[in-house]
Each structure stands twice: as structure tokens, then as C-alpha cells.
């Protein structure tokens, strides 16, 4: 029964991770009265005709490091898949 223990541990680890992620709060952008506070508030009080306003993220976010990192990990994953496929054929 030693062989059956490994998939059980993998399933337990996956279930634990999913259970932990269940409690991560979501970032919903809602426009509730009284929820605006802090120095970033630019809406004039009583200005409800403009509708809900989302946070200002600036002129643009530089996503180049994220793209390079994502492509790197994608390449590493493809190399692992190729290596294990060649190893299984040999």
C-alpha cells in the first residue's frame, strides 16, 4: 500500500491549497455610499450623476517583466514536457 500513498498525499495537498484559496478575499470594484475614503478620493460629494468610478491606475502599467517571466516559465514547462516525452520513448 506504499504506492497508493503518494496520490493520496497529492490529492490532500491540492485540496488543502484549494481550501486555503477559498478564503482569499476578492477585489470587487463597487460604488457603495460611504465607502470612499482617503486622499485618493477625487469625486465631489453628491456627484452621483457621473456613475460609479474606479480607481485611477495611472498612465499605464509596464507589463514587460510579467510577459518575460511568463514566457520563461512557459518555455521551461515545455522543455520539461519534451524531456519527459523523450525519456518515456527511450
C-alpha positions as CSV (number, residue, x, y, z in Angstrom):
1,X,0.0,0.0,0.0
2,X,3.0,2.2,-0.1
3,X,2.4,3.0,-3.8
4,X,-1.2,4.3,-3.1
5,X,0.0,6.7,-0.5
6,X,1.6,9.1,-3.0
7,X,-1.6,10.0,-5.0
8,X,-3.4,10.4,-1.7
9,X,-0.8,12.9,-0.5
10,X,-1.0,14.8,-3.8
11,X,-4.8,15.0,-3.5
12,X,-4.6,16.1,0.1
13,X,-2.1,18.9,-0.8
14,X,-4.3,20.0,-3.7
15,X,-7.5,20.0,-1.5
16,X,-5.6,22.0,1.2
17,X,-4.5,24.6,-1.3
18,X,-8.0,25.0,-2.8
19,X,-9.5,25.3,0.7
20,X,-6.9,28.0,1.6
21,X,-7.7,29.9,-1.6
22,X,-11.4,29.8,-0.9
23,X,-10.8,32.3,2.0
24,X,-8.8,34.8,-0.1
25,X,-10.9,37.9,-0.4
26,X,-12.0,39.0,-3.9
27,X,-11.3,42.5,-5.2
28,X,-14.7,43.8,-6.3
29,X,-14.9,47.4,-7.5
30,X,-18.2,48.6,-6.2
31,X,-19.6,52.0,-5.7
32,X,-21.2,51.9,-2.3
33,X,-22.2,55.1,-0.5
34,X,-19.8,55.9,2.3
35,X,-17.1,53.5,1.0
36,X,-14.8,56.3,-0.3
37,X,-12.1,57.5,2.0
38,X,-8.5,58.6,1.9
39,X,-6.6,61.1,-0.1
40,X,-7.2,59.4,-3.4
41,X,-10.9,60.5,-3.4
42,X,-11.5,62.9,-6.3
43,X,-15.3,62.7,-6.6
44,X,-17.2,65.7,-5.3
45,X,-19.7,64.8,-2.6
46,X,-23.2,64.5,-4.1
47,X,-21.8,63.8,-7.6
48,X,-23.9,60.7,-8.3
49,X,-24.8,61.6,-11.9
50,X,-21.3,60.5,-13.1
51,X,-22.0,56.9,-12.0
52,X,-19.5,54.5,-10.4
53,X,-15.9,55.5,-10.6
54,X,-13.0,53.0,-10.5
55,X,-9.5,53.7,-9.1
56,X,-7.1,55.6,-11.2
57,X,-4.2,53.3,-12.2
58,X,-2.0,56.0,-13.7
59,X,-0.8,56.4,-17.2
60,X,0.0,52.8,-17.8
61,X,1.4,49.7,-16.1
62,X,4.6,48.3,-17.5
63,X,3.8,44.6,-18.1
64,X,7.1,43.7,-19.8
65,X,8.6,41.9,-16.8
66,X,5.4,39.9,-16.4
67,X,5.4,38.9,-20.1
68,X,9.1,37.9,-20.0
69,X,8.6,35.9,-16.8
70,X,5.6,34.2,-18.2
71,X,7.3,33.3,-21.4
72,X,10.3,32.0,-19.5
73,X,8.2,29.7,-17.3
74,X,6.2,28.6,-20.3
75,X,9.4,27.7,-22.1
76,X,10.7,25.8,-19.0
77,X,7.5,23.9,-18.8
78,X,7.6,23.0,-22.5
79,X,11.2,21.8,-22.1
80,X,10.2,19.6,-19.1
81,X,7.3,18.1,-21.2
82,X,9.6,17.5,-24.1
83,X,12.3,15.9,-21.9
84,X,9.9,13.6,-20.2
85,X,8.3,12.6,-23.5
86,X,11.7,11.7,-25.0
87,X,12.7,9.9,-21.8
88,X,9.5,7.8,-21.9
89,X,10.2,6.7,-25.5
90,X,13.7,5.6,-24.8
